[in-house]
Amino acid sequence: MSSDKSDKAEAERRDKLVKAGVAVGVGSAAIVAALLYASKVKKKKP
């Protein structure tokens, strides 16, 4: 029975790591998009 508990704990830990990884990826993409947008806006000076 202890292996069932450890399997469940490991699955929960893996799920948390996957969610954290996705959050970091989305955040990084948002930062890159914001930087690209900001650089485009700066170049539009007449």
Residue, then its C-alpha position, 0 to 999 in steps of 0.5 A: m500500500s505504501s507504493d500506491k501512496s508514493d505513486k500518487a505523490e509522485a504523480e501529483r509532484r509531476d503534475k505540479l512540475v508540468k503546470a509550473g513548466v507550462a506557466v514559465g513557458v507562457g510567461s516567457a512567450a508573453i515577455v518576448a511578445a511584449l519586447l517585440y511589440a515595444s521594439k516595433v512601436k519605437k521604430k515608427k518615428p517619422 
